[in-house]
Amino acid sequence: MKLYLYIIFFLIASKGHAQLFGFVKDANTKEVLAGVIVKNINTNQVVQTNRYGFFSLRVTGRTDIIVVSFLGYEALQLSTDSVDRTTPITLLLYPAVQSLNEVKITANKLSNPEEPGKIKLMGAKIRELPLLLGEKDPLKAFQLLPGIQETSEGSASFSVRGGNKDQNLLLLDEAVVYNANHLFGFFSTFNPDPVSQAEIYKGAFPAQYGGRLSSVLDVKMKEGNKESYGVEGGIGLIASRLTVEGPIKKEKSSFLVSGRRTYADLLILPFQSEREKTGYNFMDFNAKANFILNPSNQVFLSYYTGLDHFYQKNKIPRRESYLLNNTRLKWSNSTFTSRWNSVIKSDYFLNLSLILSKYYMAYTEGTEQDYYDPSRFNRLKLYSDIQDFTLKLDNDYYIRPTLLLKWGTKNTFYQFTPRDFHYASNRTGEENIQNNSPIQNAHEGAAYFNFIGKSHHLFYEAGIRLSYYTPTKSFNPEPRGMIGYHFSDNLALSGAYSKMNQYIHLVSNTGNGLPTDIWIPANKTLRPSQSDILSVNLSYNQPGWSFTLDSYYKWITGNNEYRSGVSFLGITNLNNRDPFLWEDILTQGKSWNYGYELAAEKTTGRFTFWSGYTLSWSVSKFDDLNKGKPFYNRQDRRHILEFTGKYKLSKRLTLSSNFVFMSGQPLSVPDAMYFREDPYYNYLEVYSGFNNFRTEHYHRMDLGMTLKNKKNKNFWDFTIYNIYNRKNPYSYSIENTFDLSGRNVRPVLKRQWLIPILPSVSYNFNF
């Protein structure tokens, strides 16, 4: 820590150079733009704005010509004679005018050859895709890219390069989202309207990120329009949304509020009887405000909350009275972020964040038999939550035009309530049963240093993250490095290595992101997980086109899997009052994942598209499973092919399409069944190995059409999911046919499918 403070003091006190520094913003909304290219024509030096829109560029002190460019915006050119270089300046970019006749329609590129493993999607691009039920979901959009696959059809949960779903770090304005699923996984918690941009890292992780093994999804909300008020929203078949933004004080502060709610419960209400009522709804609420204190300081406040509620009530007549059943399931995410940006010097930018995040799940079930005297009842309650408090400091120091130093610290304090279980009844012996996992606390700390530089045709990153975790007293260095070479303006080759540590585990009985998934801390028995990732990237770019070829190898230790024959959450015997231990139902092993990803993108003209092909392997090994032999795990899909295209017929009418093909995934099924030698007709299942069966291939095509009005603000969005009604396997079950006289049992594997051809329509407005 003393060394860290010394470095800060040295950098602040060091002698400055002639710098042009400040922020790049959208001219219409005054929102900052990240990733903008700022180039000094005189010296040929180039920098990019950071995620907060800040840049710092060395100038000669004479008359330099500066060019500012960003895809989708008109380029800006200015002379250093016309600006004040003693204070931060604001450069405004105007959205480019799209001319259909000249075929100059452009879109943001997904990737940058100098940032291999990183993919960025702007909010406008996400909203152009034909997706399930017409919801323009950032998570569903990323699932159409190579190396990223949905864990099951329609699910917002995803796997990156063979990793488990809990190995993805999900951030909303820097706050962790622990369960990003609505509607049991068919929607994500990310309402598309307030999203400005979303970035995912599937390799070459910068040192400022940590805590997960496979990917980082970083979603940034809009700041709110500082110039004028605006309303945006949409009305769909099962959900509607509304966003309002505008200035608090023009050019100085702004706000944004956004809400979304499904009304599936209201639609089915007229078709239900008084005896049986079932309902489900979810809602999201986003709010953000920002205040420019002065040219060098700005404050942001961001808040999100989401809630899902499922309920079922049954009233069954029995003789003189009723049997009453009541079931409720709720789960909720909440986040709060406060940030302070400060330009300390012309070449030194600081961001300080205070972050809160919480996720909880509550399940209640009750039965009352009021035809008894006195009436009999029993009630069950299961509760789980995770909450954290984070203090984070990030610094950018521009050592010279071609070398940037990023460093900072992060401290996260966790509180886990893995399982709070209560059962009450008025039956004798069952009056009050409680079996809980104790509340647990943990502290995860980290400090990082990362150098990002260029030297002629060479570009590189070199950094290290030092992480510390208190329950296991683990201190782990996590080296990160990337080096690349531009053979020409169009062709680049790079290689990267990253080490990651994960100190919290997800206990799950499905791949769908259900609310029954439980977060638990690592301890001396369930050790932290660790990954080593090696990747190589070859990219070729020319105007309007880009091609990338990636190869990767990822080693993971500390993977979790269920022991054979255990019950999820350990709820099998209500009278078992022994302390519940997660170590009793989980075992840890290792896995290795490797593969190749080929991607192509076209960004100009009437017809634009991106497509990808992935060839991959994912293998696991557990001492307690499959007799200690390696096996292909659930994430192993040998071939994945994806295509997303858009054709602009006119200024008002656009057609779009998705196509996805995935090889089947491994699954454990019995090879045979035999009756035991006892009089009770119990039978024994026999397996030749773990994940000994591979499911059918998955494929589907989606179509979409967007029809805008003459002013191009309001539009109708039509989508057809699964256009040729492919009955893709969602789950499998075993149905047994018994011959008791001959003491034979014949297992039959049954396939269940879930989503047929599904049309949807929504009306979207913006004024």
ABEGO torsion letter per residue (X at the ends): XAAAAAAAAAAAABBBBBBBBEBBBBAAAGBBBBGBBBBBAAAGBBBBBBAAGBBBBBBAGBBBBBBBBBBGBBBBBBBAAABBAABBBBBBBBBBBBBAAAGABBBBBABBAABBGBBBBBAAAAAABBBBGGBBBAAAAAAABBGBBBABBGBABBBBGGBBAAABBBBBGGBBBABABBGGGABBABBAAABABBBBBAEGBBAABBGBAABBBBBBBBAEBAABBBBBBBBBAABBBBBBBEBABBGABBBBBBBBBBAAAAAAAAABBAABBBBBBBBBBBBBBBBBABAABBBBBBBBBBBBBBBBBBBBBBEABBBBBBBBBBBBBBBBBBBBBBBABAABBBBBBBBBBBBBBBBBBBBBBAABOBBBBBBBBBBBBBBBBBBBBBBBBBABAABBBBBEBBBBBBBBBABBBBBBBABBGAABBBBBBBBBBBBBBBBBBBBBBBBEABBBBBBBBBBBBAAAGBBBBBBBBBBBBBABAABBBBBBBBBBBBABBBBBABAAGBAABBBBBBBAABBBBBBBBBBBBBBBBBBGBBBBBBBBBBBBBGBBBBBBGBBBGGBABAABABBBBAAAABBBBBBBBBEBBBBBBBABEABBBBBBBBBBBBBBBBAABGGGBBBBBAABBABBBBBBBBBBABAABBBBBBBBBBBBBBBBBBABBBBBBBAAGBBBBBBAEBGABBBBBBBBBBBBBBBBBAAGABBBBBBBBGAAGBBBBABBBBBBBBBAAAGBBBBBBBBBBABBBBBBBBBBBBX
